[in-house]
Amino acid sequence: MTAGDHCDRPLPELFVVVATVEDAATFASLAVRDPEVRPVLVATGPDPMAVDEALDDLGALAGRVLLVDGTGSSPVDETASLLPRLDALVADDRPAVVLVRGGSTTALAATQVAVWRDVPVVAVPVEESSPVEAANQ
């Protein structure tokens, strides 16, 4: 018997922020339904359609595709575009946890939004990263 069997509430959502094709390869296996939590893969980042396609190829469908109008050419532009969209998503759906990987601008923005909304964050480190991503991690 699982924790979900003891109550009538829906299972808590785990938002898995999938910002790159590499993230898709890492997180695709989380799409398998867990009896304790409902993982929702959120395809986003600078190229969310490529992330969505990579997830599809791996047999893991994105629960949300977060398109952003022109992520710009700098991390500041990308963050400014991502923050309002990620904030609206987290505010509307109220996940139990937000899972991010690495120190990308998308991971940083998702972490900031989760902290603002009092949602716990789980960060999965990346072995090899740029100096900026390493600092963000």
Disulfide bonds with the S-S distance in Angstrom:
none
